[in-house]
């Protein structure tokens, strides 16, 4: 399974990644980071949808996204 991890510390909620994700795996979290921005997160359960294309990472102006392609998701 592939998935993305958005670092809430760096995300400013610009939604560029949300707009380009072909499988709609990203969404606003509903929480704010220490800078007061509503940050984006990978939707729970979207692992089977994510292709690992990394377009979200490429468009992120804050380099806040890491893409794991064909990796096992570890729960916290």
Rosetta silent file (secondary structure, phi, psi, omega in degrees, C-alpha in Angstrom):
SEQUENCE: XXXXXXXXXXXXXXXXXXXXXXXXXXXXXXXXXXXXXXXXXXXXXXXXXXXXXXXXXXXXXXXXXXXXXXXXXXXX
SCORE:     score description
SCORE:     0.000 S_00000001
   1 L     0.000  146.561  176.423    0.000    0.000    0.000 S_00000001
   2 L  -108.678  152.689  177.621    1.095    3.536   -0.665 S_00000001
   3 E  -161.645  163.826  178.445    0.352    6.537    1.505 S_00000001
   4 E  -115.886  149.096  173.939    1.392   10.106    2.239 S_00000001
   5 E  -121.855  124.049  177.994    2.369   11.704    5.516 S_00000001
   6 E  -101.254  125.798  177.529    1.831   15.436    5.895 S_00000001
   7 L   -81.202  109.041 -176.240    3.968   17.117    8.534 S_00000001
   8 L   -62.562  -22.906  179.263    1.493   19.421   10.304 S_00000001
   9 L   -63.439  -33.446 -176.361    4.350   21.602   11.551 S_00000001
  10 L  -102.379  -20.102 -176.304    5.092   22.760    7.996 S_00000001
  11 L   -72.167  133.517  177.998    1.684   22.549    6.287 S_00000001
  12 L  -108.808    8.464  176.497   -0.131   25.863    5.781 S_00000001
  13 L    66.487   35.892 -178.457   -3.314   24.317    4.400 S_00000001
  14 L   -73.196  -17.699  176.818   -2.950   25.780    0.903 S_00000001
  15 L    71.202   10.143  176.763   -4.865   22.748   -0.485 S_00000001
  16 H   -60.695  -42.722 -179.467   -2.677   22.398   -3.587 S_00000001
  17 H   -64.906  -39.247  179.467   -2.065   18.749   -2.721 S_00000001
  18 H   -62.235  -40.743 -177.821   -5.769   18.124   -2.165 S_00000001
  19 H   -69.461  -27.379 -176.756   -6.573   19.561   -5.579 S_00000001
  20 H   -99.416  -10.328 -178.281   -4.083   17.416   -7.499 S_00000001
  21 L   -67.106  116.160 -176.642   -4.569   14.056   -5.788 S_00000001
  22 L   -67.615  -20.154 -177.982   -6.164   11.849   -8.466 S_00000001
  23 L  -108.905    3.744  178.035   -7.700    9.554   -5.832 S_00000001
  24 L    56.514   48.626 -177.927   -8.784   12.272   -3.348 S_00000001
  25 L   -89.428   -7.086 -176.822   -6.739   10.778   -0.498 S_00000001
  26 E  -116.623  148.334  178.796   -5.996   14.092    1.241 S_00000001
  27 E  -157.043  162.421  174.719   -8.263   16.468    3.168 S_00000001
  28 E   -63.419  143.534 -174.871   -8.126   19.219    5.757 S_00000001
  29 E   -79.453  -27.099 -173.734   -7.661   17.755    9.216 S_00000001
  30 E    86.517    1.518  177.882  -10.002   20.053   11.103 S_00000001
  31 E  -118.224  161.361  178.713   -7.147   20.773   13.532 S_00000001
  32 E  -114.159  149.539  176.646   -4.686   23.639   13.624 S_00000001
  33 L   -88.635 -175.788 -176.277   -0.914   23.539   13.934 S_00000001
  34 L   -65.029  -20.206  178.189    1.208   25.765   16.195 S_00000001
  35 L   -89.927   -3.540  178.086    1.149   28.529   13.543 S_00000001
  36 L    91.323    9.910  179.728   -2.659   28.506   13.470 S_00000001
  37 L   -92.305  139.173  171.198   -3.088   26.829   10.076 S_00000001
  38 E   -77.799  112.013 -173.022   -5.638   24.089    9.427 S_00000001
  39 E   -93.659  162.585 -179.111   -3.330   21.462    7.997 S_00000001
  40 E   -89.281  149.855  174.425   -3.942   18.674    5.504 S_00000001
  41 E  -139.915  160.103  175.581   -3.794   14.996    6.423 S_00000001
  42 E   -76.466  130.010 -178.009   -3.976   11.658    4.630 S_00000001
  43 L   -65.837  134.617  175.534   -7.485   10.262    4.991 S_00000001
  44 L   -64.331  134.677 -179.365   -7.749    7.208    7.192 S_00000001
  45 L    87.169   -1.543 -178.438   -8.654    4.187    5.096 S_00000001
  46 H   -88.255    2.744 -177.766   -7.391    5.739    1.852 S_00000001
  47 H   -58.039  -34.764 -179.105   -4.334    3.455    1.706 S_00000001
  48 H   -75.009  -15.883  179.417   -6.056    1.186   -0.799 S_00000001
  49 L   -92.098  -34.534 -175.339   -6.763    4.182   -3.055 S_00000001
  50 L   -64.748  131.429  179.567   -3.348    5.894   -3.027 S_00000001
  51 L   -96.487   -8.404 -177.287   -1.163    5.011   -6.004 S_00000001
  52 L    75.308   23.009 -175.976    1.998    6.607   -4.625 S_00000001
  53 L   -65.618  -23.384  176.787    2.189    8.965   -7.607 S_00000001
  54 L    67.970   16.342  176.321    3.747   11.685   -5.367 S_00000001
  55 H   -63.587  -35.834  178.210    2.080   14.557   -7.219 S_00000001
  56 H   -58.701  -43.614  179.469    1.011   15.904   -3.809 S_00000001
  57 H   -65.188  -38.643 -178.003    4.651   16.061   -2.729 S_00000001
  58 H   -67.066  -34.149 -177.219    5.693   17.774   -5.949 S_00000001
  59 H   -90.509   -7.784 -177.432    3.163   20.617   -5.639 S_00000001
  60 L   -71.837  114.674 -178.536    3.682   21.271   -1.914 S_00000001
  61 L   -73.190  -13.501 -176.957    5.394   24.676   -1.583 S_00000001
  62 L  -107.986    7.882  179.311    6.376   23.940    2.014 S_00000001
  63 L    49.252   48.762 -175.725    7.916   20.497    1.462 S_00000001
  64 L  -100.190    0.667 -173.116    5.544   19.118    4.092 S_00000001
  65 E  -119.309  133.400  172.780    4.678   15.805    2.414 S_00000001
  66 E  -117.211  133.648 -179.507    6.493   12.492    2.367 S_00000001
  67 E  -109.913  130.340  176.186    5.164    9.710    0.125 S_00000001
  68 E  -110.542  114.558 -177.551    5.672    6.053    0.985 S_00000001
  69 L   -98.146  128.053  179.397    5.129    3.831   -2.020 S_00000001
  70 L    53.863   45.759  178.770    4.186    0.209   -1.433 S_00000001
  71 L  -112.863  159.653  175.376    4.892    0.435    2.301 S_00000001
  72 L   -87.118  132.104  179.151    3.045   -1.031    5.261 S_00000001
  73 L   -81.048  125.493  178.550    1.164    1.540    7.322 S_00000001
  74 L   -99.975  132.665  178.350    2.120    1.326   10.979 S_00000001
  75 L   -83.898  151.820 -176.338   -0.436    2.405   13.557 S_00000001
  76 L   -75.139    0.000    0.000    0.638    4.649   16.406 S_00000001
